Amino acid sequence: MARPSRDSQTEAGQTKQEPKGDSGPDRVDAINQLFAEFEIAYHNQYYKAYSNEERLVLAKKYWLSCLANYAPAQIVAAARYVVKTHDFLPTISVVVRACEDGASVFGLPSPREAYVEACRTPSPKSAAKWSHEAVYFAGKATGWFFLASEPEDKVYPLFQYYYHALCQRVMRGEALATPQPPALSKHIPKPLSAQENQARMKKMREALGI
């Protein structure tokens, strides 16, 4: 019996292709990549499940329809995550759960972890080492002063809103620009002379009454 090849150009649902954009492969390509990953990782199980070309084409179309609500980058990342964490050929529900939990697949901390990190990271914020760029940009959008000065019940919902929007962008395949630390000042202050230091100390003692 002929085995379907991962190099086959039979597209999943080729009758309706989506335009390709900067976010990575379109959804059809993502489904094809998902099946290619499964073929390599679950060789014998894969050929048992998809024993001929017709069955493979029908499976790809079905998976395409079931994963239509997820961005191509989410599908590809979820497939790679599932391959690394499951010993057996996964079902659609397993991949859907991986897409739903896509934040961790993309290295994004939970909203609560991100909020705590944004609050506790010292200034300058742009020079800090963040667990993910989305945390920095969510804090920046919320406002660093607002984060530091207002109670959590007032700040956290706003931070969570911005963070969720940024996570969606990341899971669609968008790369967030890494914050750049502020450039060093070109102005190098001239050291004070001994006389200037004495004058400054005298002025400070007079102001403090000592």
Steps between C-alpha positions, in 0.01 A plus 500: 500500500640836401590727786421873495815708489565810704632653177164463329369826360139403567387800698259495792185669370682649203176630352512799730848633558576796719745771397841469659616783719783604724368283783646183349348209307130514419264258670520240219879496525468476879282188472743344254787574739304354790451174310866495395604532866261221597633274224857537622422475872235223490616305194320165544192647669478764228497249212247285680266797542556643150558190294426648158496834320124538501478449875781750555331767288170458685682519834683820402174666392332399824786628714503822300132561574542415871800735540358784291477735800873487572780691335750301291780577744288363786433176313867445416615580854229277650601211273865532601402517869277191473773301323737579787254409775288208368611145431205414278351654186283782635133561434359832386384577855860473625620752240204729572591503869860581407376790286276623783794483741718664239642758738726244666586347161635837393692554823251755636450510879149492644324839544557486877871416460536774240331755729725416795806521276396839363442636851821366653749563221719797594559803280616571243240260362638508146836368625352208698510135393135404443360147485324613181476831313120492538536556875702817444262642241193418713658684793594792280146522357350486850742764626791434733393770746143370495628148572711623791254740661150353464343198677500166323123477461516815291819432305493126432191494273655767278835323490326170423314662210819628337688178572229284346502712182879471478487123555256467212739691276789275602297184441404626155869499421585867556842575645504779756796734486738444788519809725829676457683629808550875507818616331781624719523874519770651285545771762759396756488731803827662594625402849481776759822652623600477866395866555159437335445190717582697816263780396220250433552326837497836678175594331342164599609541866353852510172375353483220758611727788803294592 
